Amino acid sequence: MNDDIDTYSDLSYEEYQFTVGGTYNFTPTCYTTAQLTYDVFESDEQYVYGDEDGSAYYGYLGFGYRF
């Protein structure tokens, strides 16, 4: 039965990802870093729940200490 899984769906999508980020050193031991990512999902096919096109933003901000 598991051999049939590949034949259930031939759906596909394209993903584009853009990321920007950087690090700033306050001192040689103390720093902060930040990153922002934007994802775009595109598909011309219909999924079970309808159109699955969309986008997402996510990021992080961190503080560090080197010792």
GUBA-294668 format. One record per residue (C-alpha): residue number from 1; residue in one letter; x, y, z. Coordinates in Angstrom, 3 decimals, padded with zeros to 6 digits. Example, Ala and Ser with C-alpha at 12.3 -4.5 7.8 and 13.67 -1.06 7.14 Angstrom:
<recs>
{num 1 | residuo A | X 012.300 | Y -004.500 | Z 007.800};
{num 2 | residuo S | X 013.670 | Y -001.060 | Z 007.140};
</recs>
This chain:
<recs>
{num 1 | residuo M | X 000.000 | Y 000.000 | Z 000.000};
{num 2 | residuo N | X 002.827 | Y 002.472 | Z 000.752};
{num 3 | residuo D | X 004.038 | Y 002.269 | Z -002.843};
{num 4 | residuo D | X 000.913 | Y 004.193 | Z -003.928};
{num 5 | residuo I | X 001.701 | Y 007.328 | Z -001.896};
{num 6 | residuo D | X 003.630 | Y 008.962 | Z -004.757};
{num 7 | residuo T | X 000.601 | Y 008.639 | Z -007.047};
{num 8 | residuo Y | X -001.873 | Y 010.412 | Z -004.728};
{num 9 | residuo S | X -000.867 | Y 013.901 | Z -005.777};
{num 10 | residuo D | X 001.297 | Y 015.603 | Z -008.364};
{num 11 | residuo L | X 000.799 | Y 019.070 | Z -006.864};
{num 12 | residuo S | X 003.754 | Y 021.422 | Z -006.843};
{num 13 | residuo Y | X 004.594 | Y 024.948 | Z -005.773};
{num 14 | residuo E | X 007.397 | Y 027.475 | Z -006.087};
{num 15 | residuo E | X 008.998 | Y 029.205 | Z -003.126};
{num 16 | residuo Y | X 011.051 | Y 032.401 | Z -003.229};
{num 17 | residuo Q | X 012.966 | Y 033.449 | Z -000.146};
{num 18 | residuo F | X 014.640 | Y 036.784 | Z 000.537};
{num 19 | residuo T | X 016.773 | Y 037.304 | Z 003.648};
{num 20 | residuo V | X 018.608 | Y 040.328 | Z 004.979};
{num 21 | residuo G | X 020.500 | Y 040.603 | Z 008.222};
{num 22 | residuo G | X 023.526 | Y 041.864 | Z 010.020};
{num 23 | residuo T | X 025.562 | Y 042.082 | Z 013.198};
{num 24 | residuo Y | X 026.630 | Y 045.154 | Z 015.148};
{num 25 | residuo N | X 029.474 | Y 045.010 | Z 017.677};
{num 26 | residuo F | X 029.056 | Y 047.412 | Z 020.608};
{num 27 | residuo T | X 032.407 | Y 046.294 | Z 022.036};
{num 28 | residuo P | X 034.745 | Y 043.421 | Z 021.096};
{num 29 | residuo T | X 032.727 | Y 041.164 | Z 023.444};
{num 30 | residuo C | X 029.150 | Y 042.521 | Z 023.268};
{num 31 | residuo Y | X 027.095 | Y 042.415 | Z 020.062};
{num 32 | residuo T | X 023.593 | Y 042.307 | Z 018.612};
{num 33 | residuo T | X 022.388 | Y 040.537 | Z 015.483};
{num 34 | residuo A | X 019.177 | Y 040.764 | Z 013.465};
{num 35 | residuo Q | X 017.679 | Y 038.983 | Z 010.483};
{num 36 | residuo L | X 014.430 | Y 039.358 | Z 008.486};
{num 37 | residuo T | X 013.160 | Y 036.808 | Z 005.955};
{num 38 | residuo Y | X 010.324 | Y 037.128 | Z 003.433};
{num 39 | residuo D | X 008.914 | Y 033.939 | Z 001.839};
{num 40 | residuo V | X 006.585 | Y 033.831 | Z -001.181};
{num 41 | residuo F | X 004.699 | Y 030.653 | Z -002.125};
{num 42 | residuo E | X 003.104 | Y 030.393 | Z -005.576};
{num 43 | residuo S | X 001.129 | Y 027.604 | Z -007.220};
{num 44 | residuo D | X -001.256 | Y 027.371 | Z -010.168};
{num 45 | residuo E | X -002.851 | Y 024.195 | Z -008.859};
{num 46 | residuo Q | X -005.885 | Y 023.693 | Z -006.613};
{num 47 | residuo Y | X -005.288 | Y 022.085 | Z -003.244};
{num 48 | residuo V | X -007.887 | Y 020.487 | Z -000.974};
{num 49 | residuo Y | X -008.335 | Y 023.744 | Z 000.968};
{num 50 | residuo G | X -008.297 | Y 025.992 | Z -002.112};
{num 51 | residuo D | X -005.633 | Y 028.404 | Z -003.253};
{num 52 | residuo E | X -002.470 | Y 027.982 | Z -001.187};
{num 53 | residuo D | X -000.572 | Y 031.021 | Z -002.528};
{num 54 | residuo G | X 000.726 | Y 033.342 | Z 000.133};
{num 55 | residuo S | X 003.640 | Y 034.959 | Z 001.859};
{num 56 | residuo A | X 005.259 | Y 034.985 | Z 005.279};
{num 57 | residuo Y | X 007.541 | Y 037.308 | Z 007.201};
{num 58 | residuo Y | X 009.720 | Y 036.155 | Z 010.064};
{num 59 | residuo G | X 012.813 | Y 037.375 | Z 011.807};
{num 60 | residuo Y | X 014.893 | Y 037.374 | Z 014.914};
{num 61 | residuo L | X 016.842 | Y 039.750 | Z 017.086};
{num 62 | residuo G | X 019.596 | Y 038.549 | Z 019.387};
{num 63 | residuo F | X 022.105 | Y 039.893 | Z 021.844};
{num 64 | residuo G | X 025.366 | Y 038.129 | Z 022.571};
{num 65 | residuo Y | X 028.434 | Y 038.235 | Z 024.757};
{num 66 | residuo R | X 031.739 | Y 036.622 | Z 023.772};
{num 67 | residuo F | X 033.955 | Y 035.448 | Z 026.581};
</recs>
